[in-house]
Amino acid sequence: MSRPTRSLLQALAAFVAIITLTNIGSATTRERILFTFQGTLDGANPAAPLVADAKGNFYGTAANGCTYNDGCVFQLSHPNGIWTQTVLYSFSGPDGATPTASVILDSAGNVYGTTALGGAFNSGTAFELTPTDRGPWTETLLHSFGSGTDGYQPSEIAFSSSGDIYGTTQFGGTASAGSDNGGTVYRLTFADGAWTETLLYSFPGDFLGPNGDLPFGGLAIDHAGNLYGVTQAGGANGHGTVFTLARAADGSFTERIIHSFHITDGDLPNSTPVFDSAGNLYGTTYFGGNVNLCPSEGCGTIYELMKNSDGSWSEILLRELQQEDGSEAIGPVVFDRDGNLYAAAQAGGAYSWGTILKLTPRTSAPWAETIVHDFTNNPDGASPSGILVDSSGSIFGTTGAGGSSQLGVIFEIAQ
């Protein structure tokens, strides 16, 4: 159930270029290739969005490549106006392998994240990277997954207001013997100089519902400490769910499904849900929508969940992708300062290599759509892995493939 990827070609020479692409029904934008991955030296196949620090530096992960071909964490900075990529840490297996999720930063500039594989049980890790005066950063292994019922293949993590770390694992847990199990939600708490994992919820592993299974992406945390996430399978209709873990006064959590997808509104939800200022949730599904397209499974959707006064949630389908505007929608979605929503599609579009989409709010759904960029594979990348939007409206992101090396790029799109 892992996110599909495209086959990759042998690495070629680095290339940096600026191109302008204009398509009918699309915005006129200027894309700049900030960096092209080369494999052994600097990583390959980034599979998650970038994050930014207060100085405008970006941080990300490469799932493959780097010194030991087990992936790495990198920084992209621009001293003197020139963008420079620096590998902060290369994984080697026992310390983690295959980082496929975004990292997060603390106030001291330390970097936290997960690897999908590696660690003591080759089932994934949670890690912290600390800056050094020069050279690679220092890694602290916070937790190795797979020792029992704590799950395996972790995804994005998030800090709570108290400094605890919350996350999901796609597989594992406490379901019945013989099951691959449905995944977990966990917490890492720091005390007495060490991090301790607590299993908060284990999905049942029946995969067909009515509960959810196979959580993917990270968790959104509201002001009351309640957790929100998605599962790729299960639910009332077997096409995935949005769930919440409600926090009680004693610190325990109770799980509740707040939306079950039914394919025409989405299938295989695949990204961390995002709150707006009013407390509504937004996300993407990889498939679903118009089942006459892509083929017969839908090209993916972008959705909103609004909380009602009685505590229930209502879904608004903001966009059903149509192939020409993209397919295989991914998130997390991003808002700009004007309230426009951005998401990516890993395939489809004018050249079949994916798109960046902008949705402009209006009083009724679907929201107005603009195709911000159509990827061409070479040199500007293919299969975008996620995006962020800065205060000027520029879009930054990575592609998991394409570019002159076919190993992915880091790009900027100026609007």
SVG drawing of the C-alpha trace seen along z (x, -y; Angstrom):
<svg xmlns="http://www.w3.org/2000/svg" viewBox="-26 -39 60 55">
<polyline fill="none" stroke="black" stroke-width="0.4" points="0.0,0.0 3.0,-2.3 2.7,-5.3 3.4,-4.2 6.6,-5.4 7.8,-5.6 10.8,-3.6 14.0,-5.5 16.8,-5.7 20.6,-5.9 22.0,-9.2 23.4,-11.7 25.2,-15.0 23.8,-17.9 21.8,-20.5 20.4,-23.9 18.0,-25.8 15.2,-28.3 12.2,-27.6 8.9,-29.2 5.9,-27.1 2.5,-28.5 -0.5,-26.2 -4.1,-26.9 -6.1,-27.2 -2.9,-27.5 -1.1,-30.3 2.0,-31.8 4.8,-31.0 8.5,-30.8 10.1,-27.7 13.7,-27.7 15.6,-24.4 17.5,-25.0 19.1,-21.6 19.3,-18.3 20.0,-15.2 22.9,-13.0 22.6,-9.9 25.7,-8.8 26.9,-12.3 23.8,-14.1 20.8,-11.8 18.0,-10.6 14.2,-10.4 13.0,-12.9 9.5,-11.8 8.3,-14.6 7.9,-18.4 10.5,-20.8 10.4,-22.7 11.8,-26.2 13.6,-27.8 13.4,-31.4 16.5,-32.3 15.0,-31.0 16.9,-27.7 15.1,-24.6 15.4,-21.1 14.4,-17.8 15.0,-14.1 16.2,-12.0 14.8,-8.4 17.8,-6.9 21.3,-7.7 23.9,-9.5 27.0,-7.9 25.6,-4.5 22.6,-4.5 20.2,-4.5 19.1,-8.1 19.9,-11.3 18.7,-14.6 19.8,-17.7 19.8,-21.5 19.3,-23.9 20.7,-27.4 21.4,-30.5 24.6,-32.3 25.3,-35.2 22.2,-34.4 23.5,-31.1 21.5,-28.0 23.7,-25.3 22.7,-21.8 24.5,-20.3 24.0,-16.7 23.6,-17.0 23.5,-13.3 23.7,-10.0 21.9,-7.0 23.7,-3.6 21.1,-1.1 21.4,-0.5 20.8,-4.3 17.9,-4.3 17.3,-3.9 15.0,-5.2 13.7,-8.5 10.4,-9.2 8.8,-11.7 9.2,-15.5 11.4,-16.6 10.4,-19.1 12.6,-21.7 12.7,-22.7 13.4,-26.3 17.1,-25.4 17.6,-24.4 17.6,-20.6 16.0,-18.5 13.7,-15.6 12.2,-12.9 11.7,-9.3 13.0,-6.6 10.7,-4.0 13.3,-1.3 16.5,-0.6 17.1,-0.7 17.6,2.2 14.8,4.2 14.9,2.8 11.4,1.5 12.1,-2.2 13.3,-4.8 12.7,-8.2 15.8,-10.4 17.1,-13.8 20.0,-15.6 22.0,-18.2 24.3,-20.8 28.1,-20.6 30.7,-23.2 31.5,-21.7 30.8,-18.5 27.9,-16.1 25.4,-16.7 25.2,-14.3 22.3,-11.8 20.5,-10.7 18.3,-7.6 15.1,-8.3 13.3,-5.0 13.7,-1.9 10.3,-0.5 9.5,3.2 10.4,4.6 6.9,5.8 3.5,4.2 4.7,0.6 4.3,0.7 6.6,0.3 7.2,-2.0 6.6,-5.4 5.6,-8.5 5.6,-12.2 5.9,-13.4 4.6,-16.5 5.3,-18.3 2.6,-18.9 2.5,-22.2 4.2,-20.3 7.1,-19.1 6.0,-15.5 6.3,-13.9 3.2,-12.2 3.2,-10.1 1.8,-7.1 3.2,-3.8 1.6,-2.4 1.8,1.2 2.0,3.2 0.2,2.9 -1.7,5.2 -4.2,6.8 -4.9,10.5 -2.1,13.0 -1.6,13.8 -2.7,10.3 -0.3,7.9 -2.0,5.5 -3.4,2.1 -0.9,-0.4 -0.6,-2.5 -0.6,-6.0 2.2,-6.6 3.7,-9.3 7.4,-9.8 8.0,-11.6 11.3,-12.9 12.1,-12.4 15.2,-11.7 17.4,-12.1 15.6,-9.5 12.7,-9.2 10.0,-6.7 7.3,-5.5 3.7,-5.0 1.3,-3.2 -1.9,-5.4 -4.0,-3.4 -3.7,-0.3 -5.8,0.1 -7.6,3.5 -6.2,4.8 -9.4,6.0 -8.8,3.6 -12.4,3.7 -14.0,1.7 -15.9,0.4 -12.8,-0.9 -9.8,-2.4 -6.5,-0.8 -3.0,-1.7 -2.6,-5.3 -0.5,-7.3 1.0,-10.8 1.2,-12.5 -1.2,-13.9 -2.8,-17.3 -3.1,-18.5 -5.8,-20.9 -5.7,-23.3 -7.3,-20.8 -4.6,-18.2 -6.9,-16.0 -5.2,-14.2 -6.4,-13.9 -5.2,-11.7 -6.1,-9.5 -6.1,-5.8 -5.6,-4.5 -8.0,-1.5 -11.0,-0.5 -13.9,-2.7 -17.6,-2.2 -17.0,-1.8 -13.5,-0.3 -11.9,-3.3 -10.2,-4.9 -11.0,-7.3 -10.3,-10.5 -10.1,-9.8 -9.7,-11.6 -8.2,-10.5 -10.0,-12.6 -7.9,-13.4 -9.5,-12.8 -8.7,-14.6 -6.6,-11.7 -4.5,-11.8 -6.0,-8.7 -7.3,-8.8 -10.5,-7.5 -10.6,-6.9 -13.6,-8.0 -14.0,-7.9 -15.2,-11.4 -15.4,-10.6 -15.4,-7.4 -14.6,-7.8 -16.8,-6.1 -14.6,-6.4 -16.7,-9.1 -15.5,-11.5 -12.0,-10.0 -10.1,-6.8 -6.7,-6.1 -6.3,-9.4 -2.6,-9.9 -1.5,-13.0 -1.5,-14.8 -4.7,-16.7 -4.3,-20.5 -6.4,-22.9 -7.5,-26.3 -8.0,-29.2 -11.7,-28.2 -10.9,-24.6 -11.8,-23.0 -9.7,-20.1 -8.3,-19.8 -6.6,-16.9 -6.1,-14.9 -6.9,-11.4 -4.6,-9.6 -7.6,-8.0 -11.3,-8.5 -13.6,-11.2 -14.9,-10.7 -14.6,-6.9 -14.9,-7.2 -11.3,-8.5 -7.8,-7.3 -9.1,-4.5 -12.3,-3.7 -10.8,-4.5 -10.8,-8.3 -7.8,-10.7 -7.9,-11.8 -9.6,-14.5 -9.0,-17.6 -11.5,-17.8 -12.6,-19.9 -14.2,-18.6 -16.3,-21.1 -17.2,-20.5 -20.9,-20.9 -22.3,-22.2 -23.3,-18.6 -19.7,-17.4 -20.2,-15.6 -18.2,-16.5 -19.5,-17.3 -17.4,-16.8 -17.1,-19.4 -15.5,-18.1 -13.3,-21.0 -12.0,-19.3 -12.2,-16.1 -9.0,-15.8 -9.7,-15.2 -6.4,-13.9 -5.7,-17.0 -5.2,-18.9 -3.4,-16.1 -3.9,-12.7 -2.8,-11.0 -3.3,-14.0 -0.9,-14.4 -0.5,-16.7 -0.3,-18.1 -2.2,-21.0 -0.8,-24.5 -2.5,-27.9 -1.1,-31.2 -1.7,-34.4 -4.7,-35.2 -6.4,-31.9 -5.7,-30.1 -5.1,-26.4 -2.3,-24.5 -1.7,-20.8 0.3,-18.6 -0.6,-15.7 2.1,-13.1 0.9,-12.2 -1.3,-13.6 -1.3,-17.1 -0.2,-18.4 2.9,-16.1 1.7,-13.3 4.5,-14.0 2.4,-15.8 1.2,-19.3 0.9,-21.9 -2.7,-23.1 -4.1,-26.3 -7.7,-26.4 -9.3,-29.7 -12.2,-29.8 -15.7,-30.6 -19.1,-30.3 -19.9,-26.9 -17.8,-23.9 -15.9,-23.1 -13.4,-25.9 -11.9,-27.6 -8.8,-25.9 -5.6,-27.1 -2.9,-24.8 0.2,-26.6 2.7,-24.3 2.9,-21.2 6.0,-19.1 7.9,-18.0 10.2,-15.3 13.5,-16.8 14.8,-19.1 12.2,-20.3 11.3,-17.0 8.5,-14.5 6.1,-13.3 6.2,-16.2 6.6,-15.1 5.0,-18.1 5.2,-21.8 5.4,-24.8 4.5,-28.5 6.5,-31.4 5.2,-34.8 5.8,-36.2 3.7,-33.5 6.7,-31.5 6.2,-27.8 9.1,-25.5 9.2,-21.7 10.8,-18.5 10.1,-15.9 10.7,-12.2 11.9,-11.6 12.9,-13.4 15.4,-16.1 18.5,-15.6 19.5,-12.8 16.1,-11.2 16.6,-11.2 14.6,-14.3 15.0,-18.0 14.3,-20.9 12.3,-23.6 11.0,-27.1 7.9,-28.5 7.5,-32.2 3.9,-33.4"/>
</svg>
